[in-house]
Amino acid sequence: MSATAVHSLWTMAADPVDKIDAPTIEYGQLSPVLIVIGAAVIGVLIEAFVPRKSRYYAQLFLSVVSLAAAFAAVVGLAARGFGTTKAQIAAMGAIAVDGPALFLQGTILLTGIVAIFTFAERRLDPLSHGNRVDSFVAQAGSVPGSEGEQDATKAGFATTEVFPLALFAIGGMLVFPAANDLLTLFIALEVFSLPLYLLCALARRKRLMSQESAVKYFLLGAFASAFTLFGIALLYGYAGSVSYATVADVVEGNVKTVDPALADTMGNDALLLIGVAMVVMGLLFKVGAVPFHMWTPDVYQGAPTPVTGFMAAATKVAAFGALLRLLYVVLPGLRWDWRPVMWGVAVITMLGGAIIAITQTDIKRLLAYSSVAHAGFILAGVIATTPDGISSVLFYLAAYSFVTIGAFAVVTLVRDAGGEATHLSKWAGLGRRSPLVAAVFAVFLLAFAGIPLTSGFAGKFAVFKAAAEGGAGPLVVVGVLSSAIAAFFYIRVIVLMFFSEPKADGPTVAVPSPLTMTAIGMGVAVTLVLGVAPQYFLDLANQAGVFVR
């Protein structure tokens, strides 16, 4: 190469015109996410530097305060109009700050606070070597049943790492429904999935089952993530961009200038349809829709019950938020292609979840299949493709998340010598042994069944109304039939608790600390308030139901 050619390369490289601009980040609008992730990092430092005796209290205090501060930041953003008039795209186009994002972030943070209370519960198990113990293993790295595990238990060790792990998961969940480009969506998916895989493996009792559930969740989750990533690659090939707005423009044919390098692939419908199918498949896996629900019963049963409650509530909220944004912001021009597929998924999810739940004999598996059926009901609202569809889904997610955490918190209270008594036969006569606990659980079951004066009825009514007005009448008929089937097994559990004779060797109901009492109390309060006077919250969801593009 000649000296002049080299010189011209140098001068081109040194040309100041092509300098890289520094990114502009709106820290105020991203404050909820930054507070939670910052607290999670501090939680890791606490594990490294704070003495073992003090870690539990330090982590609990940090977690609750940071989640409350992040919730206050969400409320502040909403009060300043970022959910309505000032809705905008922040962080160089990566994050949307709008009504649905703020509403879902607020819901995730509140459910996170309630879940942290159940994580911190230390009064349910009898004292172990003079120490109070929680639901989590004494030393996560020790082999189940080994001397190392016994020594750690004797020494009173506790896995306080669960708090920063939960904070990292919540941080990822906050970004997931607000992601405004496909790469941010994928990174958020990984940030909240990896801590959940770990949390599932940390049960104190039945450790092998817990580890098996974590491995199943990890392997299937890795498959789903791979599908999502491959779909993102195909969509990038189709649109030449990972930005939601650009993909939407290409789908609708609004692009005037095409980069010559992309001219061959841009607008190729095969890339679009396969890419969308793969990304949606990854999101349907996270919400537990049939046929991507296979992980749900095993993971719900094997994971520590506080983790199951947290995962069942918060993951659904985050994943449905991301699914709504993808379908309503990126793919409205593809509605005639994705609606029939989602119809099919919603129908088999509602019927599959309800019918298989009837055969279950374990209370956690029963609630797992119940959550599958609820994913189908929420999909009915997603399919509506109207503003009411968005707001009804937001309301349903808020109502469902508190009922779920409350129900799993009650499951932690019913115990026998082996820990939690989750087999249904053990719950016989619980209403005579402990009327209050049985009554609270009955309230949650009636809410799941959608009985009037509970939040479940208000949520189902809103979703089915939106679906009917959006032209999905037959779907509503299937939904009502599925609800009737589901009501059978919820009411069967209530009958078992109140109208069966308690067994002599039946389980006892442990008296929890104020933390779990608060979690259950909040669940009951939200269930009744949203059932008796839902209008304010429906209006709130309505105001929040507009995506920014």
C-alpha positions as CSV (number, residue, x, y, z in Angstrom):
1,M,0.0,0.0,0.0
2,S,1.4,3.4,-0.9
3,A,2.3,6.1,1.6
4,T,-0.4,8.4,0.2
5,A,-3.1,5.7,0.7
6,V,-2.0,5.2,4.3
7,H,-1.9,8.9,4.8
8,S,-5.4,9.3,3.4
9,L,-6.6,6.5,5.8
10,W,-5.0,8.4,8.7
11,T,-6.7,11.7,7.8
12,M,-10.0,10.0,7.4
13,A,-9.7,8.3,10.7
14,A,-8.7,11.6,12.4
15,D,-11.5,13.5,10.7
16,P,-13.5,15.1,13.7
17,V,-16.8,14.9,11.8
18,D,-17.4,11.2,12.7
19,K,-16.9,11.5,16.4
20,I,-19.0,9.2,18.6
21,D,-21.5,11.2,20.6
22,A,-21.8,10.6,24.3
23,P,-25.1,8.9,25.2
24,T,-27.8,11.0,26.8
25,I,-29.4,9.1,29.7
26,E,-32.5,10.5,31.5
27,Y,-31.5,9.3,35.0
28,G,-34.6,10.7,36.6
29,Q,-36.9,8.7,34.4
30,L,-34.9,5.5,34.9
31,S,-34.6,6.0,38.7
32,P,-36.9,3.1,39.7
33,V,-34.6,0.6,37.8
34,L,-31.4,2.3,39.0
35,I,-32.4,2.3,42.6
36,V,-33.2,-1.5,42.6
37,I,-30.1,-2.5,40.6
38,G,-27.9,-0.2,42.8
39,A,-29.4,-1.8,46.0
40,A,-28.7,-5.3,44.5
41,V,-25.1,-4.4,44.0
42,I,-24.9,-3.1,47.6
43,G,-26.5,-6.3,48.7
44,V,-23.6,-8.3,47.1
45,L,-21.1,-6.0,49.0
46,I,-23.0,-6.7,52.2
47,E,-22.5,-10.4,51.6
48,A,-18.7,-9.8,51.2
49,F,-18.0,-7.4,54.0
50,V,-20.7,-7.5,56.8
51,P,-20.3,-10.1,59.6
52,R,-22.5,-13.1,59.1
53,K,-24.6,-12.4,62.2
54,S,-25.8,-9.0,60.9
55,R,-26.3,-9.8,57.2
56,Y,-30.0,-10.9,57.5
57,Y,-31.1,-7.7,59.1
58,A,-29.0,-5.5,56.8
59,Q,-30.2,-7.3,53.6
60,L,-33.9,-7.2,54.7
61,F,-33.7,-3.5,55.6
62,L,-31.9,-2.7,52.3
63,S,-34.3,-4.7,50.2
64,V,-37.5,-3.2,51.7
65,V,-36.2,0.4,51.7
66,S,-34.9,0.2,48.1
67,L,-38.1,-1.3,46.8
68,A,-40.2,1.3,48.6
69,A,-38.0,4.1,47.3
70,A,-38.3,2.7,43.7
71,F,-42.1,2.6,44.1
72,A,-42.1,6.2,45.3
73,A,-40.0,7.1,42.2
74,V,-42.6,5.4,40.0
75,V,-45.5,7.3,41.7
76,G,-43.5,10.5,41.3
77,L,-43.0,9.9,37.6
78,A,-46.7,9.1,37.2
79,A,-47.6,12.3,39.2
80,R,-45.4,14.4,36.9
81,G,-47.3,13.1,33.8
82,F,-44.8,10.6,32.4
83,G,-47.6,8.0,32.2
84,T,-49.8,10.3,30.1
85,T,-48.9,13.6,28.6
86,K,-45.1,13.4,29.0
87,A,-44.7,9.8,28.0
88,Q,-41.5,9.4,26.0
89,I,-38.7,7.1,24.9
90,A,-35.6,7.4,27.2
91,A,-32.1,6.1,27.3
92,M,-31.3,6.6,23.6
93,G,-34.4,4.8,22.5
94,A,-33.9,1.7,24.7
95,I,-36.6,2.2,27.4
96,A,-40.1,3.5,27.1
97,V,-41.4,5.6,30.0
98,D,-45.2,5.5,29.5
99,G,-48.4,4.5,31.3
100,P,-48.2,0.7,30.9
101,A,-44.5,0.7,31.8
102,L,-45.1,2.7,35.0
103,F,-48.3,0.8,36.0
104,L,-46.5,-2.6,35.6
105,Q,-43.4,-1.4,37.3
106,G,-45.4,-0.2,40.3
107,T,-47.2,-3.6,40.4
108,I,-43.9,-5.5,40.3
109,L,-42.3,-3.3,43.1
110,L,-45.3,-3.8,45.4
111,T,-45.4,-7.5,44.8
112,G,-41.6,-7.5,45.3
113,I,-42.0,-5.9,48.8
114,V,-44.6,-8.5,49.8
115,A,-42.5,-11.3,48.4
116,I,-39.4,-10.1,50.4
117,F,-41.5,-10.3,53.6
118,T,-42.2,-14.0,52.9
119,F,-38.5,-14.6,52.0
120,A,-37.5,-13.2,55.4
121,E,-40.0,-15.3,57.5
122,R,-38.1,-17.2,60.3
123,R,-40.7,-18.5,62.7
124,L,-42.4,-21.3,60.8
125,D,-39.8,-24.0,61.3
126,P,-38.8,-25.2,64.8
127,L,-35.5,-23.8,66.1
128,S,-32.5,-25.6,64.6
129,H,-29.6,-25.9,67.1
130,G,-30.9,-22.8,68.9
131,N,-31.2,-20.7,65.7
132,R,-34.2,-19.5,63.8
133,V,-34.3,-20.7,60.2
134,D,-36.0,-19.6,57.0
135,S,-37.1,-21.5,53.9
136,F,-33.7,-21.4,52.4
137,V,-30.8,-23.9,52.7
138,A,-28.1,-23.1,55.2
139,Q,-25.2,-23.3,52.7
140,A,-26.1,-23.4,49.0
141,G,-22.8,-24.9,47.9
142,S,-22.9,-28.0,50.1
143,V,-24.1,-31.4,48.8
144,P,-27.6,-32.3,50.1
145,G,-27.2,-34.5,53.2
146,S,-23.4,-34.0,53.4
147,E,-21.4,-33.3,56.5
148,G,-20.8,-29.8,55.2
149,E,-24.5,-29.1,55.1
150,Q,-25.0,-30.5,58.7
151,D,-22.1,-28.3,59.9
152,A,-23.5,-25.2,58.3
153,T,-26.9,-25.9,59.8
154,K,-25.4,-26.4,63.3
155,A,-23.4,-23.2,63.0
156,G,-26.7,-21.4,62.2
157,F,-25.6,-20.2,58.7
158,A,-28.3,-18.6,56.4
159,T,-28.4,-18.0,52.7
160,T,-28.9,-14.2,52.8
161,E,-27.8,-14.0,49.2
162,V,-31.5,-14.6,48.3
163,F,-32.2,-10.9,48.9
164,P,-29.8,-9.4,46.4
165,L,-30.8,-12.2,43.9
166,A,-34.4,-11.2,44.3
167,L,-33.5,-7.5,43.8
168,F,-31.6,-8.4,40.6
169,A,-34.6,-10.3,39.4
170,I,-36.9,-7.4,40.2
171,G,-34.5,-5.0,38.4
172,G,-34.7,-7.1,35.2
173,M,-38.5,-7.3,35.5
174,L,-38.7,-3.5,35.7
175,V,-36.9,-3.2,32.4
176,F,-38.7,-6.0,30.6
177,P,-42.1,-4.5,30.1
178,A,-40.5,-1.0,29.4
179,A,-38.0,-2.3,26.8
180,N,-38.3,-0.4,23.5
181,D,-35.8,-2.4,21.5
182,L,-35.3,-6.1,21.0
183,L,-31.8,-6.2,22.5
184,T,-32.9,-4.4,25.7
185,L,-35.8,-6.9,25.8
186,F,-33.4,-9.9,25.7
187,I,-30.9,-8.5,28.2
188,A,-33.8,-7.8,30.7
189,L,-35.0,-11.3,30.1
190,E,-31.7,-12.8,31.1
191,V,-31.2,-10.4,34.0
192,F,-34.4,-11.6,35.7
193,S,-34.3,-15.2,34.6
194,L,-30.8,-16.2,35.9
195,P,-31.5,-15.1,39.6
196,L,-34.8,-17.1,39.4
197,Y,-33.0,-20.2,38.3
198,L,-30.7,-19.9,41.3
199,L,-33.5,-19.1,43.8
200,C,-35.4,-22.2,42.7
201,A,-32.5,-24.4,43.9
202,L,-32.2,-23.1,47.4
203,A,-35.0,-24.9,49.4
204,R,-34.0,-26.0,53.0
205,R,-36.3,-29.1,52.9
206,K,-36.6,-31.5,49.9
207,R,-33.3,-30.1,48.5
208,L,-33.0,-32.7,45.7
209,M,-36.5,-31.9,44.4
210,S,-35.6,-28.2,44.6
211,Q,-32.4,-28.6,42.6
212,E,-34.2,-30.8,40.1
213,S,-36.8,-28.0,39.6
214,A,-34.0,-25.4,39.1
215,V,-32.3,-27.6,36.5
216,K,-35.6,-28.2,34.6
217,Y,-36.3,-24.4,34.7
218,F,-32.8,-23.5,33.6
219,L,-32.7,-26.0,30.6
220,L,-36.2,-25.1,29.4
221,G,-35.6,-21.4,30.0
222,A,-32.3,-21.6,28.1
223,F,-34.2,-23.1,25.1
224,A,-36.8,-20.4,25.3
225,S,-34.1,-17.7,25.5
226,A,-32.3,-19.2,22.5
227,F,-35.6,-19.1,20.5
228,T,-36.1,-15.5,21.5
229,L,-32.6,-14.5,20.5
230,F,-32.8,-16.3,17.1
231,G,-36.1,-14.5,16.5
232,I,-34.5,-11.2,17.4
233,A,-31.7,-11.9,14.8
234,L,-34.3,-12.7,12.1
235,L,-36.3,-9.5,12.9
236,Y,-33.1,-7.5,12.7
237,G,-32.4,-9.1,9.3
238,Y,-36.0,-8.1,8.3
239,A,-36.0,-4.5,9.4
240,G,-32.3,-3.6,9.6
241,S,-32.8,-2.4,13.2
242,V,-33.7,-3.7,16.6
243,S,-35.7,-0.6,17.5
244,Y,-39.5,-1.2,18.0
245,A,-40.4,1.9,16.1
246,T,-38.3,1.0,13.0
247,V,-39.5,-2.6,12.9
248,A,-43.1,-1.3,13.1
249,D,-42.5,1.2,10.3
250,V,-41.0,-1.6,8.1
251,V,-44.0,-3.9,8.9
252,E,-46.4,-1.1,7.9
253,G,-44.4,-0.2,4.8
254,N,-43.6,3.4,5.9
255,V,-39.9,3.3,5.2
256,K,-38.9,5.6,2.3
257,T,-35.1,5.0,2.1
258,V,-33.6,1.6,2.2
259,D,-29.9,0.9,3.1
260,P,-28.4,-0.8,-0.1
261,A,-26.7,-3.4,2.2
262,L,-30.2,-4.4,3.5
263,A,-32.1,-4.2,0.2
264,D,-32.1,-8.0,-0.3
265,T,-33.5,-9.0,3.1
266,M,-35.4,-5.9,4.2
267,G,-39.1,-6.6,4.0
268,N,-38.7,-10.3,3.5
269,D,-42.0,-11.7,5.0
270,A,-40.5,-15.1,5.8
271,L,-37.9,-13.5,8.2
272,L,-40.7,-11.4,9.8
273,L,-43.1,-14.2,10.4
274,I,-40.5,-16.7,11.7
275,G,-38.8,-14.0,13.8
276,V,-42.1,-12.9,15.4
277,A,-43.1,-16.5,16.1
278,M,-39.8,-17.2,17.9
279,V,-39.9,-14.0,20.0
280,V,-43.5,-14.5,21.0
281,M,-42.7,-18.2,21.8
282,G,-40.1,-17.0,24.3
283,L,-42.6,-14.6,25.9
284,L,-45.3,-17.3,26.0
285,F,-42.9,-19.6,27.8
286,K,-42.4,-17.0,30.5
287,V,-46.1,-16.5,31.1
288,G,-46.6,-20.3,31.2
289,A,-49.1,-20.6,28.2
290,V,-49.9,-24.0,26.7
291,P,-47.9,-25.7,25.0
292,F,-44.9,-23.9,26.6
293,H,-46.1,-24.5,30.2
294,M,-44.4,-27.8,30.9
295,W,-41.9,-26.3,33.3
296,T,-44.6,-24.7,35.5
297,P,-45.9,-27.5,37.7
298,D,-42.5,-29.0,38.4
299,V,-40.8,-25.7,39.2
300,Y,-43.7,-24.4,41.3
301,Q,-43.7,-27.6,43.3
302,G,-39.9,-27.9,43.8
303,A,-38.9,-24.3,44.4
304,P,-39.0,-22.8,48.0
305,T,-42.6,-21.7,48.4
306,P,-41.8,-18.0,48.9
307,V,-39.9,-18.1,45.6
308,T,-42.8,-19.8,43.9
309,G,-45.2,-17.1,45.1
310,F,-42.8,-14.3,43.9
311,M,-42.1,-16.0,40.6
312,A,-45.8,-16.8,39.9
313,A,-46.8,-13.2,40.5
314,A,-44.0,-10.9,39.3
315,T,-42.8,-12.9,36.2
316,K,-46.4,-13.0,34.8
317,V,-46.7,-9.2,35.2
318,A,-43.3,-8.5,33.5
319,A,-43.8,-11.0,30.7
320,F,-47.4,-10.0,29.8
321,G,-46.2,-6.3,29.8
322,A,-43.5,-7.2,27.3
323,L,-45.9,-9.2,25.2
324,L,-48.4,-6.4,25.1
325,R,-45.8,-3.9,24.0
326,L,-44.5,-6.2,21.3
327,L,-47.9,-6.9,19.8
328,Y,-49.4,-3.4,20.2
329,V,-46.4,-1.3,19.4
330,V,-44.3,-3.3,16.9
331,L,-46.9,-5.6,15.2
332,P,-50.2,-3.8,14.9
333,G,-49.7,-4.1,11.1
334,L,-49.4,-7.8,11.5
335,R,-52.6,-8.2,13.5
336,W,-54.3,-10.5,11.0
337,D,-51.4,-13.0,11.2
338,W,-50.9,-13.1,15.0
339,R,-54.4,-12.9,16.2
340,P,-55.6,-16.4,14.9
341,V,-52.5,-18.0,16.5
342,M,-53.1,-16.3,19.8
343,W,-56.7,-17.3,19.7
344,G,-55.6,-21.0,19.5
345,V,-53.0,-20.5,22.3
346,A,-55.6,-18.8,24.5
347,V,-58.2,-21.5,24.0
348,I,-55.9,-24.5,24.7
349,T,-54.3,-22.6,27.7
350,M,-57.6,-21.8,29.4
351,L,-59.0,-25.4,28.8
352,G,-55.7,-27.2,29.4
353,G,-54.9,-25.4,32.7
354,A,-58.4,-25.9,34.1
355,I,-58.9,-29.5,33.1
356,I,-55.4,-30.8,34.2
357,A,-55.7,-28.9,37.5
358,I,-58.7,-31.2,38.4
359,T,-56.4,-34.2,38.6
360,Q,-53.8,-32.7,40.9
361,T,-53.2,-33.9,44.4
362,D,-50.5,-31.4,45.5
363,I,-51.6,-27.9,46.4
364,K,-48.6,-26.3,44.8
365,R,-49.1,-28.2,41.5
366,L,-52.8,-27.3,41.6
367,L,-51.9,-23.6,41.9
368,A,-49.4,-24.0,39.1
369,Y,-52.1,-25.3,36.7
370,S,-54.4,-22.6,38.0
371,S,-51.8,-20.1,36.9
372,V,-51.7,-21.6,33.5
373,A,-55.4,-21.2,33.1
374,H,-55.1,-17.6,34.3
375,A,-52.5,-17.0,31.6
376,G,-55.2,-18.0,29.1
377,F,-57.7,-15.6,30.6
378,I,-55.2,-12.7,30.4
379,L,-54.4,-13.7,26.7
380,A,-58.1,-13.1,26.0
381,G,-57.6,-9.4,26.9
382,V,-54.4,-9.3,24.9
383,I,-56.2,-10.5,21.8
384,A,-58.9,-7.7,22.1
385,T,-56.4,-5.3,20.3
386,T,-58.3,-2.3,21.7
387,P,-57.4,0.3,24.4
388,D,-59.8,-1.5,26.8
389,G,-57.8,-4.7,26.1
390,I,-54.6,-3.1,27.4
391,S,-56.2,-1.5,30.5
392,S,-58.1,-4.8,31.4
393,V,-54.9,-6.8,31.2
394,L,-53.1,-4.2,33.4
395,F,-55.9,-4.5,36.0
396,Y,-56.0,-8.3,35.9
397,L,-52.2,-8.5,36.4
398,A,-52.4,-6.2,39.4
399,A,-55.3,-8.1,41.0
400,Y,-53.8,-11.6,40.2
401,S,-50.3,-10.9,41.6
402,F,-51.5,-10.1,45.1
403,V,-53.9,-13.1,45.3
404,T,-51.1,-15.4,44.2
405,I,-48.5,-14.2,46.7
406,G,-51.1,-14.4,49.5
407,A,-52.1,-17.9,48.5
408,F,-48.5,-19.2,48.5
409,A,-47.8,-17.4,51.8
410,V,-50.7,-19.4,53.3
411,V,-49.3,-22.6,51.9
412,T,-46.1,-22.0,53.9
413,L,-48.1,-22.0,57.2
414,V,-49.5,-25.6,56.9
415,R,-46.8,-27.9,58.2
416,D,-46.0,-31.4,59.4
417,A,-42.8,-33.1,60.5
418,G,-41.4,-33.0,57.0
419,G,-41.9,-29.2,56.5
420,E,-44.8,-27.9,54.4
421,A,-47.7,-30.3,54.0
422,T,-48.6,-29.7,50.4
423,H,-50.5,-32.9,49.7
424,L,-54.2,-32.1,49.5
425,S,-55.2,-35.0,51.8
426,K,-53.3,-33.2,54.6
427,W,-55.6,-30.2,54.2
428,A,-58.7,-32.1,55.2
429,G,-60.5,-30.5,58.2
430,L,-58.1,-27.5,58.2
431,G,-61.2,-25.2,58.7
432,R,-61.9,-26.9,62.1
433,R,-58.3,-26.9,63.2
434,S,-57.5,-23.3,62.2
435,P,-60.6,-21.5,61.0
436,L,-58.9,-18.2,60.3
437,V,-56.1,-19.6,58.0
438,A,-58.7,-21.8,56.1
439,A,-61.0,-18.8,55.7
440,V,-58.2,-16.6,54.3
441,F,-57.2,-19.4,51.9
442,A,-60.8,-19.7,50.9
443,V,-61.0,-16.0,50.0
444,F,-57.9,-16.4,47.7
445,L,-59.4,-19.5,46.1
446,L,-62.7,-17.7,45.5
447,A,-60.8,-14.8,43.9
448,F,-59.0,-17.3,41.6
449,A,-62.4,-18.8,40.7
450,G,-63.7,-15.3,39.8
451,I,-66.6,-15.2,42.4
452,P,-68.3,-11.7,42.6
453,L,-67.0,-9.3,45.3
454,T,-63.4,-10.5,44.8
455,S,-60.7,-9.0,42.6
456,G,-60.8,-12.1,40.4
457,F,-64.3,-11.4,39.3
458,A,-63.6,-7.7,38.5
459,G,-60.5,-8.8,36.5
460,K,-62.2,-11.5,34.6
461,F,-65.2,-9.3,33.8
462,A,-62.9,-6.6,32.5
463,V,-60.8,-8.9,30.3
464,F,-63.9,-10.8,28.9
465,K,-65.7,-7.6,28.2
466,A,-62.7,-6.2,26.3
467,A,-62.4,-9.5,24.3
468,A,-66.1,-9.5,23.4
469,E,-66.0,-5.8,22.3
470,G,-62.8,-6.6,20.3
471,G,-64.7,-9.3,18.3
472,A,-63.5,-12.3,20.2
473,G,-67.0,-13.5,21.4
474,P,-66.3,-17.2,21.0
475,L,-63.2,-16.8,23.1
476,V,-65.3,-15.4,25.9
477,V,-67.6,-18.4,25.8
478,V,-64.5,-20.7,26.1
479,G,-63.3,-18.5,29.0
480,V,-66.5,-18.8,30.9
481,L,-66.6,-22.6,30.4
482,S,-63.0,-22.8,31.6
483,S,-63.8,-20.6,34.7
484,A,-66.7,-23.0,35.5
485,I,-64.3,-26.0,35.3
486,A,-61.7,-24.2,37.4
487,A,-64.3,-23.2,40.0
488,F,-64.9,-26.9,40.6
489,F,-61.4,-27.7,41.9
490,Y,-61.2,-24.4,43.9
491,I,-64.4,-25.2,45.7
492,R,-63.4,-28.8,46.1
493,V,-60.4,-27.6,48.2
494,I,-62.8,-25.3,50.3
495,V,-65.2,-28.3,50.9
496,L,-62.2,-30.4,51.9
497,M,-61.0,-27.8,54.4
498,F,-64.4,-27.1,56.0
499,F,-66.5,-30.2,55.6
500,S,-64.0,-33.1,56.2
501,E,-63.0,-34.5,59.5
502,P,-59.5,-33.5,60.5
503,K,-57.1,-36.5,60.8
504,A,-55.5,-37.2,64.2
505,D,-51.9,-37.1,62.7
506,G,-52.8,-34.1,60.5
507,P,-50.5,-31.1,60.0
508,T,-50.4,-28.1,62.3
509,V,-50.7,-24.4,61.3
510,A,-47.5,-22.5,62.3
511,V,-47.9,-19.0,63.8
512,P,-46.0,-16.7,61.5
513,S,-44.1,-13.5,62.3
514,P,-45.6,-10.1,61.5
515,L,-43.8,-10.3,58.1
516,T,-45.9,-13.1,56.7
517,M,-49.0,-11.8,58.4
518,T,-48.4,-8.5,56.6
519,A,-48.0,-10.3,53.2
520,I,-51.2,-12.3,53.7
521,G,-53.1,-9.3,55.1
522,M,-52.1,-7.2,52.0
523,G,-53.2,-10.0,49.7
524,V,-56.7,-10.2,51.4
525,A,-57.0,-6.4,51.5
526,V,-56.2,-6.0,47.8
527,T,-58.5,-9.0,46.9
528,L,-61.5,-7.5,48.7
529,V,-60.9,-3.8,47.8
530,L,-60.5,-4.6,44.0
531,G,-63.5,-6.8,44.2
532,V,-65.9,-4.5,46.1
533,A,-64.7,-1.1,44.8
534,P,-62.7,-1.7,41.6
535,Q,-63.7,1.5,39.7
536,Y,-60.8,3.7,40.9
537,F,-58.2,1.1,39.9
538,L,-60.0,0.4,36.6
539,D,-59.8,4.1,35.8
540,L,-56.1,4.1,36.8
541,A,-55.4,1.2,34.4
542,N,-57.5,3.0,31.8
543,Q,-55.4,6.2,32.1
544,A,-52.2,4.1,32.0
545,G,-53.3,2.1,28.9
546,V,-51.6,4.1,26.2
547,F,-48.2,3.0,24.7
548,V,-45.8,5.6,23.5
549,R,-44.4,5.0,20.0
